[in-house]
Amino acid sequence: MTKRYFMIKGELQRIKIAMSIPFVLLCAMWIIHLVTSLFPIELGVYGVLPRTIHGLKGIVFAPFIHGDWSHLMANSLPFFVLSTTLFYFYQKIRFRVFIGIWIFSEALLWLGGRNSYHIGASGVVYGLAAFLFLSGILRREKASMVISLLVSFLYGSMIWGVLPWFSKPNVSWEGHLWGFLVGFLLAFYYKKKDRQRKKYSWETADTDIEESEEDAYWNVPLPESETRKRKINIKGETAIILFLFLAFVAFLFLFRYGKEFM
């Protein structure tokens, strides 16, 4: 057995592991919808109903529920592809990012959505797409930037789904918007975490020299002046993100409740 064989075998194992959780969740979505199609069961009440106590359960259950088969099929492929990509390339933070997108996007939808039941995994899909796209730009690594380009190419048109003027009346554009914003915020928050190695396994397959963790480029201390500059940049970026986030919240609030104050 050659070293290259074991590396390929290891990569295939990583892919299987990355696909397992998205596959299980997707199967759960399809089974739930199949059951609701075969039996007179109404699960829409388990969606997010904003600003109500019984609507809180939708924060967990809403992404599993879909209105019809077209709704489910529209979400299935992007959910599986984007979540598998997250689980494969961001192994150290994958659970925190995935759960964060799921919970926070639905929680913000509960706070700022229209007074109707919101169901479907589209908010999670928008969050995953936003995270993967922005992470590639912020990290400036080959693998991450390729992912960013692929996401923008395959799902770039999704951006119109966060605007109420381009969404159908029965589509939860608020869920898209909150998922998108949460994905962006998590990309900024975790931009220094789980960085890719400088060299990949297939680039070093024919050599026995391996770069130690202590000598890796991401562990080399920066000069004090450079560290100070980065801290200033981080504070500036954080302020910009908070401003944009508050601006979106204000926009959503005025769009939803502005007429009541006029």
Backbone as CSV, one residue per row, in Angstrom:
resi,resn,N_x,N_y,N_z,CA_x,CA_y,CA_z,C_x,C_y,C_z
1,MET,0.836,-1.193,0.000,0.000,0.000,0.000,0.879,1.255,0.000
2,THR,0.660,2.157,-0.921,1.447,3.375,-0.999,0.861,4.454,-0.099
3,LYS,1.681,5.475,0.121,1.234,6.596,0.940,0.080,7.333,0.271
4,ARG,0.145,7.446,-1.059,-0.911,8.113,-1.793,-2.246,7.383,-1.628
5,TYR,-2.191,6.053,-1.594,-3.416,5.261,-1.420,-4.100,5.596,-0.103
6,PHE,-3.306,5.643,0.973,-3.889,5.931,2.283,-4.402,7.366,2.358
7,MET,-3.753,8.283,1.645,-4.236,9.669,1.627,-5.572,9.772,0.910
8,ILE,-5.683,9.084,-0.226,-6.953,9.086,-0.958,-8.043,8.433,-0.128
9,LYS,-7.689,7.328,0.541,-8.653,6.643,1.396,-9.105,7.547,2.535
10,GLY,-8.156,8.293,3.114,-8.506,9.222,4.186,-9.422,10.337,3.714
11,GLU,-9.170,10.864,2.496,-10.010,11.922,1.956,-11.423,11.412,1.676
12,LEU,-11.519,10.200,1.169,-12.845,9.613,0.928,-13.602,9.425,2.235
13,GLN,-12.880,9.055,3.278,-13.521,8.904,4.585,-14.015,10.244,5.103
14,ARG,-13.228,11.291,4.889,-13.640,12.637,5.296,-14.911,13.066,4.556
15,ILE,-14.963,12.738,3.266,-16.148,13.095,2.480,-17.382,12.372,3.001
16,LYS,-17.231,11.083,3.318,-18.358,10.311,3.851,-18.854,10.898,5.165
17,ILE,-17.927,11.258,6.032,-18.303,11.848,7.321,-18.995,13.190,7.114
18,ALA,-18.460,14.000,6.186,-19.055,15.314,5.919,-20.462,15.196,5.355
19,MET,-20.725,14.140,4.599,-22.039,13.957,3.979,-23.060,13.337,4.927
20,SER,-22.607,12.696,5.985,-23.509,11.888,6.812,-24.594,12.709,7.508
21,ILE,-24.194,13.763,8.215,-25.187,14.556,8.957,-26.141,15.289,8.007
22,PRO,-25.650,15.979,6.967,-26.598,16.582,6.012,-27.542,15.564,5.398
23,PHE,-27.037,14.371,5.097,-27.878,13.330,4.506,-28.973,12.891,5.477
24,VAL,-28.633,12.708,6.746,-29.623,12.302,7.748,-30.696,13.374,7.911
25,LEU,-30.275,14.641,7.994,-31.237,15.735,8.143,-32.141,15.846,6.921
26,LEU,-31.560,15.681,5.737,-32.353,15.750,4.509,-33.353,14.593,4.442
27,CYS,-32.923,13.404,4.838,-33.847,12.258,4.883,-35.000,12.529,5.841
28,ALA,-34.697,13.154,6.977,-35.749,13.493,7.932,-36.765,14.446,7.312
29,MET,-36.282,15.432,6.548,-37.194,16.365,5.877,-38.110,15.637,4.901
30,TRP,-37.538,14.728,4.117,-38.331,14.002,3.124,-39.314,13.036,3.786
31,ILE,-38.893,12.374,4.831,-39.793,11.443,5.531,-40.956,12.195,6.155
32,ILE,-40.665,13.331,6.782,-41.722,14.134,7.401,-42.723,14.596,6.354
33,HIS,-42.229,15.061,5.220,-43.159,15.542,4.189,-43.937,14.388,3.567
34,LEU,-43.295,13.236,3.426,-43.993,12.065,2.897,-45.132,11.649,3.817
35,VAL,-44.880,11.677,5.112,-45.915,11.311,6.083,-47.081,12.298,6.025
36,THR,-46.768,13.595,5.938,-47.837,14.601,5.879,-48.625,14.515,4.569
37,SER,-47.986,13.988,3.519,-48.682,13.830,2.237,-49.607,12.617,2.237
38,LEU,-49.215,11.582,2.960,-50.002,10.348,2.980,-51.105,10.358,4.024
39,PHE,-50.909,11.113,5.069,-51.876,11.126,6.172,-52.349,12.559,6.436
40,PRO,-53.554,12.728,6.938,-54.097,14.076,7.204,-53.480,14.706,8.446
41,ILE,-52.210,15.032,8.343,-51.473,15.633,9.458,-51.038,17.032,9.051
42,GLU,-51.347,17.998,9.873,-50.971,19.387,9.604,-49.812,19.771,10.535
43,LEU,-48.633,19.905,9.955,-47.453,20.245,10.745,-47.050,21.711,10.614
44,GLY,-47.837,22.475,9.857,-47.522,23.885,9.691,-47.511,24.645,10.999
45,VAL,-48.264,24.145,11.979,-48.327,24.820,13.288,-47.012,24.667,14.049
46,TYR,-46.110,23.822,13.564,-44.801,23.677,14.182,-43.764,24.599,13.533
47,GLY,-44.221,25.485,12.680,-43.331,26.479,12.110,-43.120,27.647,13.052
48,VAL,-42.381,28.628,12.584,-42.114,29.831,13.383,-43.293,30.788,13.248
49,LEU,-43.941,31.088,14.360,-44.978,32.110,14.398,-44.427,33.270,15.225
50,PRO,-44.020,34.346,14.559,-43.283,35.416,15.237,-44.001,36.010,16.448
51,ARG,-43.199,36.227,17.477,-43.598,36.925,18.703,-44.755,36.244,19.436
52,THR,-44.821,34.942,19.372,-45.773,34.165,20.158,-45.030,33.052,20.886
53,ILE,-45.543,32.664,22.035,-44.871,31.640,22.827,-44.888,30.299,22.101
54,HIS,-46.057,29.906,21.588,-46.124,28.604,20.926,-45.396,28.595,19.581
55,GLY,-45.036,29.777,19.076,-44.269,29.842,17.840,-42.778,29.613,18.042
56,LEU,-42.332,29.551,19.309,-40.919,29.352,19.598,-40.433,27.967,19.170
57,LYS,-41.326,26.999,19.209,-40.889,25.636,18.834,-40.464,25.562,17.372
58,GLY,-40.925,26.511,16.569,-40.536,26.537,15.172,-39.066,26.838,14.960
59,ILE,-38.395,27.420,15.959,-36.965,27.692,15.842,-36.197,26.399,15.582
60,VAL,-36.674,25.310,16.170,-36.033,24.002,15.983,-36.669,23.220,14.846
61,PHE,-38.008,23.253,14.758,-38.719,22.339,13.856,-39.030,22.907,12.467
62,ALA,-39.067,24.220,12.323,-39.501,24.816,11.052,-38.696,24.353,9.837
63,PRO,-37.355,24.234,9.916,-36.612,23.807,8.721,-36.946,22.393,8.251
64,PHE,-37.547,21.576,9.096,-37.911,20.218,8.692,-39.240,20.174,7.928
65,ILE,-40.003,21.254,7.971,-41.365,21.255,7.426,-41.411,22.080,6.147
66,HIS,-42.105,21.549,5.129,-42.222,22.244,3.851,-43.665,22.227,3.373
67,GLY,-44.008,23.249,2.605,-45.398,23.408,2.186,-45.844,22.404,1.140
68,ASP,-44.990,22.090,0.173,-45.332,21.127,-0.870,-44.042,20.506,-1.394
69,TRP,-44.190,19.604,-2.377,-43.026,18.898,-2.897,-42.062,19.834,-3.624
70,SER,-42.584,20.800,-4.337,-41.708,21.740,-5.050,-40.876,22.567,-4.068
71,HIS,-41.501,22.928,-2.959,-40.792,23.671,-1.910,-39.653,22.825,-1.343
72,LEU,-39.931,21.569,-1.064,-38.916,20.673,-0.512,-37.793,20.416,-1.514
73,MET,-38.147,20.158,-2.758,-37.124,19.863,-3.765,-36.248,21.082,-4.052
74,ALA,-36.834,22.271,-3.976,-36.056,23.489,-4.208,-34.996,23.692,-3.128
75,ASN,-35.280,23.229,-1.911,-34.338,23.392,-0.806,-33.371,22.227,-0.655
76,SER,-33.728,21.054,-1.171,-32.968,19.836,-0.878,-31.537,19.881,-1.404
77,LEU,-31.379,20.144,-2.695,-30.039,20.107,-3.280,-29.108,21.164,-2.699
78,PRO,-29.526,22.449,-2.633,-28.617,23.434,-2.034,-28.320,23.153,-0.567
79,PHE,-29.313,22.646,0.183,-29.064,22.320,1.584,-27.990,21.247,1.701
80,PHE,-28.108,20.194,0.903,-27.156,19.083,0.988,-25.769,19.508,0.515
81,VAL,-25.697,20.217,-0.607,-24.402,20.622,-1.162,-23.686,21.604,-0.240
82,LEU,-24.396,22.625,0.214,-23.765,23.659,1.034,-23.384,23.144,2.415
83,SER,-24.247,22.351,3.040,-23.927,21.826,4.367,-22.793,20.808,4.294
84,THR,-22.757,19.989,3.248,-21.641,19.054,3.080,-20.334,19.810,2.874
85,THR,-20.373,20.877,2.098,-19.182,21.703,1.902,-18.692,22.288,3.213
86,LEU,-19.611,22.776,4.024,-19.252,23.309,5.341,-18.609,22.231,6.205
87,PHE,-19.217,21.064,6.266,-18.723,19.997,7.131,-17.381,19.441,6.654
88,TYR,-17.108,19.536,5.372,-15.847,18.999,4.847,-14.685,19.974,5.020
89,PHE,-14.900,21.237,4.687,-13.802,22.190,4.662,-13.601,22.943,5.984
90,TYR,-14.584,22.942,6.864,-14.471,23.688,8.118,-14.740,22.747,9.291
91,GLN,-13.871,21.767,9.454,-14.140,20.683,10.395,-14.150,21.134,11.856
92,LYS,-13.306,22.072,12.226,-13.221,22.477,13.629,-14.397,23.333,14.071
93,ILE,-15.006,24.046,13.146,-16.097,24.953,13.527,-17.426,24.570,12.894
94,ARG,-17.474,23.425,12.206,-18.657,23.078,11.416,-19.925,22.994,12.258
95,PHE,-19.850,22.378,13.440,-21.048,22.229,14.260,-21.504,23.575,14.818
96,ARG,-20.541,24.382,15.252,-20.895,25.696,15.799,-21.534,26.579,14.729
97,VAL,-20.982,26.545,13.522,-21.530,27.370,12.447,-22.901,26.860,12.023
98,PHE,-23.022,25.560,11.831,-24.290,24.988,11.361,-25.410,25.218,12.379
99,ILE,-25.146,24.910,13.639,-26.167,25.109,14.674,-26.456,26.593,14.849
100,GLY,-25.408,27.421,14.768,-25.608,28.861,14.901,-26.504,29.414,13.807
101,ILE,-26.270,28.999,12.565,-27.121,29.441,11.460,-28.554,28.964,11.673
102,TRP,-28.709,27.706,12.031,-30.046,27.121,12.231,-30.816,27.860,13.322
103,ILE,-30.204,28.015,14.485,-30.904,28.575,15.650,-31.076,30.086,15.542
104,PHE,-30.001,30.804,15.248,-30.069,32.264,15.268,-30.929,32.816,14.123
105,SER,-30.861,32.194,12.950,-31.683,32.694,11.843,-33.169,32.506,12.148
106,GLU,-33.527,31.362,12.730,-34.931,31.130,13.072,-35.367,31.984,14.258
107,ALA,-34.457,32.210,15.200,-34.788,33.057,16.352,-35.026,34.502,15.919
108,LEU,-34.187,35.008,15.013,-34.381,36.365,14.508,-35.635,36.460,13.653
109,LEU,-35.953,35.384,12.958,-37.214,35.351,12.214,-38.391,35.428,13.168
110,TRP,-38.277,34.754,14.303,-39.341,34.812,15.320,-39.507,36.246,15.834
111,LEU,-38.408,36.984,15.915,-38.468,38.362,16.410,-38.958,39.342,15.349
112,GLY,-38.576,39.114,14.071,-38.838,40.128,13.060,-39.596,39.683,11.836
113,GLY,-40.310,38.554,11.911,-41.064,38.085,10.758,-42.498,38.565,10.738
114,ARG,-43.174,38.324,9.617,-44.596,38.639,9.508,-45.411,37.733,10.421
115,ASN,-46.605,38.162,10.749,-47.452,37.410,11.668,-48.141,36.256,10.932
116,SER,-47.349,35.260,10.550,-47.862,34.055,9.916,-46.837,32.951,10.145
117,TYR,-47.229,31.715,9.876,-46.310,30.604,10.083,-45.244,30.576,8.987
118,HIS,-43.990,30.433,9.411,-42.860,30.364,8.501,-42.251,28.966,8.588
119,ILE,-42.154,28.284,7.458,-41.622,26.934,7.429,-40.594,26.808,6.303
120,GLY,-39.803,25.738,6.364,-38.840,25.477,5.304,-37.405,25.717,5.732
121,ALA,-36.482,25.083,5.017,-35.055,25.169,5.323,-34.344,26.251,4.530
122,SER,-35.085,27.109,3.852,-34.442,28.107,2.995,-33.617,29.108,3.794
123,GLY,-34.040,29.428,5.020,-33.244,30.332,5.854,-31.881,29.746,6.172
124,VAL,-31.846,28.450,6.457,-30.572,27.770,6.712,-29.719,27.744,5.445
125,VAL,-30.360,27.512,4.304,-29.638,27.493,3.021,-28.994,28.845,2.753
126,TYR,-29.730,29.920,2.976,-29.176,31.256,2.762,-28.028,31.524,3.722
127,GLY,-28.158,31.063,4.957,-27.078,31.249,5.920,-25.816,30.512,5.525
128,LEU,-25.966,29.280,5.061,-24.809,28.496,4.620,-24.135,29.137,3.418
129,ALA,-24.938,29.580,2.450,-24.379,30.214,1.254,-23.622,31.492,1.621
130,ALA,-24.193,32.298,2.507,-23.541,33.546,2.908,-22.237,33.265,3.648
131,PHE,-22.249,32.287,4.539,-21.041,31.955,5.296,-19.927,31.474,4.372
132,LEU,-20.239,30.541,3.490,-19.213,29.984,2.602,-18.678,31.037,1.630
133,PHE,-19.557,31.897,1.145,-19.126,32.937,0.211,-18.195,33.936,0.883
134,LEU,-18.612,34.476,2.024,-17.812,35.509,2.675,-16.550,34.939,3.309
135,SER,-16.603,33.715,3.812,-15.414,33.104,4.400,-14.289,32.987,3.379
136,GLY,-14.641,32.632,2.146,-13.618,32.528,1.111,-12.947,33.845,0.828
137,ILE,-13.695,34.938,0.893,-13.133,36.262,0.638,-12.255,36.712,1.802
138,LEU,-12.716,36.476,3.029,-11.985,36.943,4.208,-10.712,36.146,4.460
139,ARG,-10.760,34.845,4.230,-9.614,33.990,4.533,-8.508,34.090,3.481
140,ARG,-8.867,34.371,2.244,-7.898,34.523,1.149,-7.032,33.279,0.981
141,GLU,-7.632,32.123,1.088,-6.955,30.859,0.861,-7.492,30.242,-0.423
142,LYS,-6.677,29.449,-1.071,-7.060,28.904,-2.368,-8.356,28.110,-2.284
143,ALA,-8.403,27.155,-1.352,-9.589,26.296,-1.245,-10.826,27.111,-0.903
144,SER,-10.694,28.032,0.068,-11.840,28.838,0.490,-12.315,29.770,-0.623
145,MET,-11.376,30.322,-1.367,-11.755,31.228,-2.457,-12.423,30.481,-3.606
146,VAL,-11.977,29.258,-3.866,-12.646,28.437,-4.882,-14.080,28.149,-4.464
147,ILE,-14.272,27.824,-3.192,-15.622,27.581,-2.671,-16.474,28.831,-2.831
148,SER,-15.894,29.987,-2.496,-16.616,31.248,-2.611,-17.073,31.497,-4.045
149,LEU,-16.180,31.256,-4.997,-16.527,31.445,-6.407,-17.617,30.475,-6.857
150,LEU,-17.520,29.229,-6.418,-18.527,28.236,-6.792,-19.890,28.588,-6.218
151,VAL,-19.905,29.027,-4.956,-21.169,29.408,-4.323,-21.793,30.591,-5.051
152,SER,-20.974,31.592,-5.379,-21.502,32.765,-6.089,-22.000,32.397,-7.481
153,PHE,-21.326,31.435,-8.121,-21.733,31.021,-9.467,-23.023,30.197,-9.429
154,LEU,-23.107,29.261,-8.485,-24.256,28.352,-8.431,-25.478,28.979,-7.770
155,TYR,-25.239,29.798,-6.736,-26.361,30.288,-5.942,-26.371,31.811,-5.807
156,GLY,-25.660,32.501,-6.696,-25.611,33.959,-6.613,-26.962,34.625,-6.784
157,SER,-27.828,34.019,-7.588,-29.151,34.614,-7.816,-30.031,34.578,-6.580
158,MET,-29.610,33.829,-5.560,-30.396,33.757,-4.323,-30.498,35.101,-3.631
159,ILE,-29.565,36.017,-3.925,-29.537,37.298,-3.238,-30.851,38.053,-3.375
160,TRP,-31.560,37.845,-4.508,-32.821,38.559,-4.703,-33.898,38.046,-3.751
161,GLY,-33.714,36.872,-3.201,-34.714,36.318,-2.293,-34.782,36.979,-0.940
162,VAL,-33.795,37.853,-0.627,-33.818,38.536,0.671,-34.578,39.850,0.587
163,LEU,-35.021,40.225,-0.601,-35.730,41.491,-0.790,-37.222,41.240,-0.980
164,PRO,-38.059,41.965,-0.276,-39.503,41.726,-0.365,-40.078,42.025,-1.740
165,TRP,-39.470,42.938,-2.503,-39.999,43.335,-3.804,-39.831,42.244,-4.864
166,PHE,-38.915,41.299,-4.618,-38.663,40.234,-5.586,-39.157,38.877,-5.092
167,SER,-39.901,38.860,-4.007,-40.385,37.606,-3.429,-41.896,37.499,-3.585
168,LYS,-42.366,36.280,-3.739,-43.800,36.032,-3.816,-44.441,36.238,-2.447
169,PRO,-45.749,36.539,-2.411,-46.410,36.806,-1.119,-46.309,35.656,-0.119
170,ASN,-46.297,34.420,-0.613,-46.260,33.266,0.290,-44.844,32.789,0.588
171,VAL,-43.837,33.564,0.183,-42.434,33.211,0.440,-41.912,34.048,1.594
172,SER,-41.246,33.393,2.539,-40.719,34.084,3.718,-39.380,34.744,3.387
173,TRP,-39.449,35.938,2.810,-38.216,36.641,2.502,-37.480,37.047,3.778
174,GLU,-38.229,37.210,4.875,-37.586,37.543,6.153,-36.682,36.405,6.617
175,GLY,-37.141,35.148,6.406,-36.299,34.011,6.757,-35.019,33.991,5.939
176,HIS,-35.132,34.319,4.646,-33.955,34.411,3.786,-33.010,35.503,4.289
177,LEU,-33.590,36.648,4.625,-32.788,37.792,5.063,-32.029,37.487,6.347
178,TRP,-32.722,36.944,7.338,-32.069,36.659,8.613,-31.023,35.562,8.472
179,GLY,-31.316,34.543,7.673,-30.318,33.512,7.442,-29.074,34.077,6.780
180,PHE,-29.291,34.944,5.796,-28.188,35.585,5.079,-27.326,36.414,6.029
181,LEU,-27.949,37.199,6.877,-27.217,38.049,7.814,-26.458,37.227,8.850
182,VAL,-27.087,36.185,9.365,-26.425,35.333,10.352,-25.206,34.655,9.731
183,GLY,-25.336,34.168,8.493,-24.196,33.569,7.816,-23.045,34.545,7.654
184,PHE,-23.358,35.791,7.295,-22.328,36.817,7.145,-21.635,37.098,8.478
185,LEU,-22.419,37.244,9.539,-21.849,37.556,10.850,-20.967,36.420,11.362
186,LEU,-21.394,35.190,11.151,-20.580,34.049,11.583,-19.298,33.941,10.759
187,ALA,-19.352,34.316,9.486,-18.147,34.309,8.660,-17.115,35.301,9.201
188,PHE,-17.560,36.466,9.631,-16.654,37.444,10.227,-16.135,36.954,11.574
189,TYR,-17.029,36.369,12.357,-16.645,35.933,13.704,-15.604,34.817,13.658
190,TYR,-15.742,33.898,12.709,-14.854,32.731,12.640,-13.799,32.842,11.543
191,LYS,-13.519,34.038,11.081,-12.608,34.162,9.941,-11.174,33.746,10.279
192,LYS,-10.806,33.748,11.567,-9.463,33.332,11.966,-9.432,31.872,12.423
193,LYS,-10.577,31.226,12.481,-10.666,29.860,12.987,-10.613,28.846,11.848
194,ASP,-10.024,27.680,12.152,-10.041,26.541,11.237,-9.491,26.897,9.861
195,ARG,-8.362,27.583,9.860,-7.751,27.962,8.595,-7.159,26.737,7.920
196,GLN,-7.150,26.762,6.594,-6.609,25.638,5.834,-5.080,25.594,5.947
197,ARG,-4.528,24.402,5.790,-3.081,24.256,5.808,-2.457,24.933,4.580
198,LYS,-1.202,25.313,4.726,-0.516,25.955,3.612,-0.320,24.983,2.456
199,LYS,-0.061,23.692,2.773,0.116,22.668,1.750,-0.914,21.577,1.960
200,TYR,-1.397,21.034,0.864,-2.422,20.006,0.925,-1.795,18.626,0.762
201,SER,-2.562,17.611,1.118,-2.027,16.257,1.143,-1.551,15.801,-0.226
202,TRP,-2.283,16.180,-1.286,-1.880,15.721,-2.617,-0.641,16.457,-3.143
203,GLU,-0.318,17.593,-2.504,0.874,18.327,-2.903,2.137,17.770,-2.250
204,THR,1.976,17.048,-1.152,3.111,16.509,-0.419,3.080,14.996,-0.373
205,ALA,2.365,14.378,-1.321,2.187,12.929,-1.282,3.484,12.175,-1.534
206,ASP,4.418,12.762,-2.263,5.634,12.058,-2.637,6.824,12.403,-1.762
207,THR,6.578,13.050,-0.656,7.683,13.402,0.236,7.358,12.998,1.646
208,ASP,8.405,12.701,2.403,8.225,12.291,3.794,8.412,13.461,4.743
209,ILE,8.731,14.633,4.173,8.941,15.808,5.007,7.598,16.461,5.257
210,GLU,7.242,16.571,6.505,5.964,17.159,6.874,6.212,18.371,7.737
211,GLU,5.420,19.373,7.514,5.539,20.614,8.258,4.942,20.431,9.639
212,SER,5.720,20.734,10.674,5.230,20.566,12.040,4.216,21.646,12.359
213,GLU,3.360,21.352,13.331,2.303,22.299,13.704,2.893,23.568,14.279
214,GLU,4.022,23.430,15.029,4.626,24.608,15.650,5.213,25.567,14.615
215,ASP,5.706,25.007,13.486,6.333,25.842,12.455,5.363,26.288,11.382
216,ALA,4.100,25.900,11.519,3.116,26.262,10.503,3.003,27.780,10.415
217,TYR,2.667,28.270,9.229,2.678,29.722,9.005,1.664,30.468,9.853
218,TRP,0.553,29.758,10.215,-0.462,30.466,11.005,-0.072,30.591,12.485
219,ASN,1.005,29.883,12.905,1.463,29.970,14.289,2.678,30.878,14.457
220,VAL,3.205,31.422,13.369,4.350,32.323,13.451,3.881,33.667,14.019
221,PRO,4.459,34.133,15.133,4.008,35.396,15.734,4.263,36.584,14.827
222,LEU,3.337,37.511,14.833,3.466,38.713,14.015,4.231,39.790,14.782
223,PRO,4.874,40.724,14.057,5.501,41.864,14.730,4.450,42.673,15.482
224,GLU,4.906,43.375,16.519,3.977,44.120,17.371,3.202,45.171,16.580
225,SER,3.879,45.861,15.652,3.204,46.886,14.856,2.118,46.283,13.980
226,GLU,2.423,45.102,13.385,1.442,44.435,12.539,0.260,43.950,13.359
227,THR,0.542,43.472,14.574,-0.536,43.019,15.458,-1.456,44.168,15.816
228,ARG,-0.856,45.357,16.100,-1.654,46.532,16.446,-2.534,46.953,15.277
229,LYS,-1.980,46.922,14.057,-2.759,47.285,12.869,-3.935,46.338,12.678
230,ARG,-3.687,45.034,12.884,-4.763,44.060,12.692,-5.865,44.249,13.716
231,LYS,-5.482,44.583,14.971,-6.496,44.827,15.997,-7.370,46.016,15.623
232,ILE,-6.741,47.068,15.083,-7.503,48.247,14.656,-8.441,47.884,13.513
233,ASN,-7.930,47.079,12.555,-8.774,46.662,11.431,-9.948,45.825,11.886
234,ILE,-9.694,44.925,12.834,-10.761,44.071,13.351,-11.843,44.915,14.022
235,LYS,-11.432,45.918,14.804,-12.409,46.795,15.461,-13.221,47.561,14.422
236,GLY,-12.541,48.043,13.375,-13.257,48.762,12.323,-14.248,47.876,11.598
237,GLU,-13.823,46.657,11.281,-14.718,45.720,10.598,-15.910,45.365,11.474
238,THR,-15.656,45.166,12.777,-16.748,44.842,13.699,-17.759,45.971,13.763
239,ALA,-17.257,47.221,13.814,-18.154,48.372,13.861,-19.003,48.459,12.592
240,ILE,-18.391,48.189,11.439,-19.129,48.236,10.172,-20.211,47.170,10.140
241,ILE,-19.854,45.951,10.574,-20.822,44.857,10.575,-21.987,45.150,11.510
242,LEU,-21.686,45.663,12.698,-22.756,46.003,13.639,-23.656,47.091,13.067
243,PHE,-23.055,48.077,12.403,-23.845,49.144,11.798,-24.772,48.593,10.719
244,LEU,-24.227,47.737,9.838,-25.045,47.154,8.780,-26.153,46.284,9.365
245,PHE,-25.814,45.538,10.400,-26.817,44.682,11.037,-27.951,45.510,11.626
246,LEU,-27.605,46.575,12.354,-28.635,47.442,12.939,-29.434,48.159,11.862
247,ALA,-28.778,48.503,10.753,-29.484,49.151,9.652,-30.516,48.209,9.040
248,PHE,-30.158,46.940,8.882,-31.092,45.961,8.355,-32.261,45.755,9.313
249,VAL,-31.958,45.699,10.611,-33.028,45.551,11.617,-33.983,46.730,11.541
250,ALA,-33.424,47.949,11.449,-34.259,49.142,11.355,-35.101,49.129,10.083
251,PHE,-34.483,48.699,8.970,-35.211,48.604,7.707,-36.383,47.631,7.816
252,LEU,-36.116,46.459,8.400,-37.163,45.453,8.535,-38.290,45.958,9.438
253,PHE,-37.911,46.620,10.539,-38.914,47.131,11.470,-39.784,48.187,10.800
254,LEU,-39.164,49.117,10.081,-39.922,50.172,9.412,-40.796,49.614,8.298
255,PHE,-40.268,48.620,7.571,-41.043,48.020,6.491,-42.281,47.315,7.033
256,ARG,-42.114,46.671,8.199,-43.216,45.894,8.773,-44.183,46.756,9.574
257,TYR,-43.659,47.726,10.344,-44.520,48.468,11.272,-44.576,49.965,10.997
258,GLY,-43.905,50.425,9.921,-43.835,51.852,9.668,-45.191,52.518,9.519
259,LYS,-46.127,51.846,8.848,-47.451,52.439,8.607,-48.202,52.682,9.912
260,GLU,-47.932,51.898,10.920,-48.661,52.041,12.187,-48.232,53.312,12.919
261,PHE,-47.067,53.862,12.579,-46.595,55.050,13.265,-46.796,56.327,12.436
262,MET,-47.413,56.186,11.261,-47.630,57.331,10.392,-49.071,57.811,10.465
